[in-house]
Amino acid sequence: MAGKQKRYQAYLLRVWRDEDDSSWRAVLEDVHTNKKQGFRDIAELVQHFEQTFGGA
């Protein structure tokens, strides 16, 4: 797909807390490439989506 913008993206999102009072953590896996990216908190995940898809 070189040179073409993808019109469809699919991800597997996993979220969890290490402890009841800790921030939610996340791993996002691209189902096409199996590439995984970790996020320390939900704000970081949202920032990733805004950068990837052009924001709100």
VENJO-V365012 format. One record per pair of residues at least 4 apart in sequence whose C-alpha atoms are under 6 Angstrom apart, sorted by the first residue. I is the first residue (numbers start at 1). J is the second residue. D is the distance in whole Angstrom. If there is no record, write none. Layout:
i=I j=J d=D
i=I j=J d=D
This chain:
i=10 j=31 d=6
i=11 j=29 d=5
i=11 j=30 d=5
i=11 j=31 d=5
i=12 j=28 d=6
i=12 j=29 d=5
i=13 j=27 d=6
i=13 j=28 d=5
i=14 j=26 d=5
i=14 j=27 d=5
i=15 j=25 d=6
i=15 j=26 d=4
i=16 j=24 d=5
i=16 j=25 d=5
i=17 j=22 d=6
i=17 j=24 d=5
i=23 j=41 d=6
i=24 j=41 d=5
i=25 j=39 d=6
i=25 j=40 d=5
i=25 j=41 d=5
i=26 j=38 d=6
i=26 j=39 d=5
i=27 j=37 d=6
i=27 j=38 d=4
i=28 j=36 d=6
i=28 j=37 d=5
i=29 j=34 d=6
i=29 j=35 d=6
i=29 j=36 d=4
i=30 j=34 d=5
i=30 j=35 d=5
i=39 j=44 d=6
i=39 j=45 d=6
i=49 j=53 d=6
i=50 j=54 d=5
i=50 j=55 d=4
